[in-house]
């Protein structure tokens, strides 16, 4: 009888904040692998949500690096080490292991945990986890993979002189050539990594499992608009949404889900006077519940601003959540979103990013043409059920894993 292969997934976040990791871990368990997830503390909100998630998971989860509730001393030590390393890397040098300490809070703790768990394959699920996965795989003579959900070196800035760009470029250039496989979350990100590293980069889209709900078709009510992310803050297009709705002369509901950065929405409201309309703020919920929650609305807003190269190239999980929930899409014309909507033009509308009037016209078009709105909602739902879902994408992922472990 063949030995069950053991796969370790590593993240410098928490399971709740990394739904892509959770999907992969669930799929691997169902495919017959033994799975361990190594993670670090990020927030109390995520810890509260993790409890239910981990109780119902068939994979093992290991927290490393301490937390401010039960292992305060270790948590604060890792914070001090990270802070010192970050400043040293920024002012002096990235070399001699400083970059690895600077890019994540729990480098030593995560590495110790990863090395102690002997596995056949280590998968890094964000850039801070990449050096750890590579080193653990070398120590235990195993394979290593990296899932690039973003084009990391240009996540926050496009300037080569920016420290975040220099740090992430250093880590990518040092460790990506050592992985056995590399995947990404969008065709455009795959193209960039292929150009840089001269290796095949399969695309695993940020989609979710099929749902059993039905698309909504009620067109008699005010438009119900929905936007979500972990954080309600700048550089996400919310300012443009508020400005456009201030010019929209019809009743509407705007629903925002996420943790608001203090004072952000108040600054957006300074010039906004809404009549016969309401804005609702919802606290974050686990990803498995978002699809059902989203189905209460008419339009999903994917208002990326293109503030960085990565923001232009990424396909976020929100746009695929909208699709699977049966929402019509209003998306900004970033490179990746324009490509997706051109491939599937019957599910939504594009607007010029950060352009208030262009977004306003999209709102007005759906308000005036409820037949089109309902058609796009139905088409969106059907596309999510038939093609853009994890039931399809996980087969690509599992094929990559099988091939990697076979070599």
Residue pairs with C-beta under 8 A, 6 or more apart in sequence:
4 32
4 33
4 34
5 33
5 34
5 120
5 121
5 405
6 33
6 34
6 35
6 36
6 117
6 118
6 119
6 120
6 121
7 28
7 33
7 34
7 35
7 36
7 119
7 120
7 121
7 122
7 123
7 401
8 35
8 36
8 37
8 38
8 114
8 117
8 119
8 121
8 122
8 123
8 133
8 136
9 21
9 24
9 25
9 35
9 36
9 37
9 38
9 122
9 123
9 125
10 37
10 38
10 39
10 110
10 114
10 122
10 123
10 124
10 125
10 129
10 132
10 133
10 136
11 18
11 21
11 37
11 38
11 39
11 40
11 125
11 126
11 129
12 39
12 40
12 104
12 105
12 106
12 110
12 126
12 128
12 129
13 39
13 40
13 42
13 46
13 125
13 126
14 39
14 40
14 41
14 42
14 43
14 46
14 47
14 50
15 21
15 22
15 25
15 37
15 39
15 50
15 53
15 54
15 57
15 61
16 22
16 46
16 49
16 50
16 53
16 286
16 287
17 42
17 43
17 46
17 230
18 39
18 125
18 126
19 208
19 287
19 317
20 125
20 147
20 149
20 185
20 206
20 317
21 37
21 125
21 147
22 53
22 57
22 287
23 208
23 209
23 390
23 394
24 123
24 125
24 147
24 394
24 397
25 35
25 37
25 57
25 59
26 57
26 58
26 59
27 390
27 394
27 397
27 398
28 35
28 59
28 398
28 401
29 35
29 58
29 59
31 398
31 401
33 401
35 58
35 59
35 60
36 59
36 60
36 61
36 62
36 117
36 119
37 59
37 60
37 61
37 62
38 62
38 64
38 110
38 113
38 114
38 117
39 61
39 62
39 63
39 64
40 63
40 64
40 65
40 104
40 105
40 106
40 109
40 110
41 47
41 63
41 65
41 66
41 67
41 68
41 75
44 69
45 259
45 284
47 67
47 69
49 284
49 285
49 286
50 61
52 286
53 286
53 288
54 61
62 113
62 117
64 106
64 109
64 110
64 112
64 113
65 74
65 75
65 78
65 105
65 106
65 109
65 110
66 72
66 73
66 74
66 75
66 76
66 77
66 78
66 109
67 75
68 75
68 76
74 109
78 105
78 106
78 108
78 109
79 105
81 101
81 108
82 101
82 102
82 104
82 105
82 106
82 107
85 98
85 101
85 102
86 101
86 102
88 98
88 102
89 98
89 99
89 101
89 102
89 163
89 167
90 102
90 163
92 98
94 102
94 166
94 167
94 170
99 167
99 170
99 171
99 174
100 107
100 131
100 171
101 107
101 108
102 167
103 127
103 128
103 131
103 167
103 168
103 171
104 110
104 128
104 129
107 128
107 131
107 132
110 129
110 132
111 131
111 132
111 135
111 136
114 122
114 132
114 133
114 135
114 136
115 135
115 136
115 139
115 140
117 136
118 140
118 142
119 136
119 140
119 142
120 142
120 143
120 405
121 137
121 142
121 143
121 144
121 145
121 401
121 404
121 405
122 132
122 133
122 134
122 136
122 137
122 142
122 143
122 144
122 145
123 133
123 144
123 145
123 146
123 147
124 130
124 132
124 133
124 134
124 144
124 145
124 146
124 147
124 179
125 147
125 149
126 149
127 152
127 168
127 171
127 172
130 146
130 171
130 172
130 175
130 176
130 179
131 171
131 174
131 175
133 144
133 145
133 146
133 179
134 144
134 175
134 178
134 179
136 142
136 144
137 143
137 144
143 180
143 404
143 405
143 407
144 178
144 179
144 180
145 179
145 180
145 181
145 182
145 183
145 400
145 401
145 404
146 175
146 176
146 179
146 181
146 182
146 183
147 183
147 184
147 185
147 204
148 182
148 183
148 184
148 185
148 189
148 193
148 201
149 184
149 185
149 206
149 314
150 185
150 189
150 310
150 314
151 184
151 189
151 192
151 193
151 309
151 310
151 313
151 314
152 168
152 171
152 172
152 310
153 165
153 168
153 169
153 172
154 165
154 308
154 309
154 310
155 164
155 168
155 308
155 310
155 311
156 162
156 164
156 165
156 308
157 164
157 165
157 308
158 165
158 308
158 309
159 165
160 166
172 196
176 182
176 193
176 197
177 197
180 404
180 407
181 202
181 400
181 403
181 404
182 193
182 197
182 199
182 201
183 201
183 202
183 203
183 204
183 397
183 400
184 190
184 193
184 201
184 202
184 203
184 204
185 203
185 204
185 205
185 206
185 314
185 315
186 203
186 205
186 313
186 314
186 315
186 336
187 203
187 336
187 339
188 312
188 313
188 314
188 335
188 336
188 339
189 201
189 310
189 313
189 314
189 336
190 201
190 202
190 203
192 309
192 313
193 199
193 201
194 200
194 201
202 396
202 400
203 396
204 393
204 396
204 397
205 315
205 320
205 388
205 393
206 315
206 316
206 317
206 320
207 317
207 320
207 324
207 384
207 388
207 389
207 390
207 392
207 393
208 287
208 291
208 317
208 320
208 321
208 324
208 389
208 390
209 389
209 390
209 391
210 324
210 384
210 385
210 389
210 390
210 391
211 291
211 292
211 295
211 324
211 325
211 384
211 385
213 291
213 292
213 295
213 325
213 326
214 326
214 381
215 295
215 326
215 377
215 378
215 380
215 381
215 382
216 295
216 296
216 297
216 298
216 326
216 377
217 374
217 377
217 378
219 370
219 371
219 373
219 374
220 370
222 250
222 251
222 252
222 253
222 276
222 277
223 250
223 251
223 252
223 253
223 298
223 299
223 363
223 366
223 367
224 252
224 253
224 255
224 296
224 297
224 298
224 299
225 241
225 245
225 252
225 253
225 254
225 255
225 297
225 298
225 299
225 301
225 363
226 255
226 257
226 294
226 296
226 297
226 299
226 300
226 301
226 322
226 327
227 238
227 241
227 254
227 255
227 256
227 257
227 300
227 301
227 303
227 318
228 256
228 257
228 258
228 282
228 290
228 294
228 318
228 321
229 236
229 257
229 258
229 316
229 318
230 258
230 259
230 284
231 258
231 259
231 260
231 261
232 238
232 256
232 258
232 259
232 260
232 261
232 264
232 265
232 281
233 260
233 261
233 264
234 261
234 264
235 305
235 307
235 311
236 303
236 304
236 305
237 301
237 303
237 304
237 305
237 332
237 353
237 354
238 256
238 264
238 265
238 268
238 303
239 268
240 303
240 305
240 353
240 354
240 355
240 356
240 359
241 254
241 301
241 303
241 359
242 268
242 269
242 272
243 271
243 272
243 356
244 356
244 357
244 359
244 360
244 363
245 252
245 254
245 272
245 274
245 277
245 363
246 271
246 272
246 273
246 274
247 356
247 357
247 360
248 360
248 363
248 364
248 367
250 367
251 276
251 277
252 277
252 363
253 277
253 278
253 279
253 280
253 297
254 277
254 278
254 279
254 280
255 279
255 280
255 282
255 297
256 265
256 279
256 280
256 281
256 282
257 281
257 282
257 283
257 284
257 285
257 290
257 293
258 282
258 284
259 283
259 284
260 281
265 281
282 293
285 293
287 317
290 321
291 321
291 324
291 325
292 325
294 300
294 321
294 322
294 325
294 327
295 325
295 326
295 327
297 325
297 327
298 327
298 328
298 366
298 373
298 377
299 327
299 328
299 329
299 330
299 366
299 373
300 318
300 319
300 321
300 322
300 323
300 325
300 327
300 328
300 329
300 330
300 348
301 330
302 316
302 318
302 319
302 322
302 329
302 330
302 331
302 332
302 337
303 330
303 331
303 332
303 353
303 359
304 311
304 312
304 314
304 316
304 331
304 332
304 334
304 337
304 353
305 311
305 332
305 353
305 354
306 312
306 332
306 334
306 335
306 353
306 354
311 334
312 334
312 335
312 336
313 334
313 335
313 336
314 334
314 336
315 336
315 337
315 340
319 329
319 331
319 337
319 340
320 384
320 388
322 329
322 380
323 329
323 347
323 380
323 381
323 383
323 384
323 388
324 381
324 384
324 385
324 388
324 389
325 381
325 384
326 377
326 378
326 380
326 381
326 384
327 377
327 380
328 347
328 348
328 349
328 366
328 373
328 376
328 377
328 380
329 341
329 347
329 348
329 349
329 376
329 380
330 348
330 349
330 351
330 359
330 362
330 363
330 366
331 337
331 338
331 340
331 341
331 348
331 349
331 350
331 351
332 350
332 351
332 352
332 353
332 354
333 350
333 351
333 352
333 353
334 353
337 350
338 350
341 347
341 348
341 349
341 350
344 379
344 383
346 375
346 376
346 379
347 376
347 379
347 380
347 383
348 376
348 380
349 362
349 365
349 366
349 376
350 362
351 358
351 359
351 361
351 362
352 358
365 372
366 372
366 373
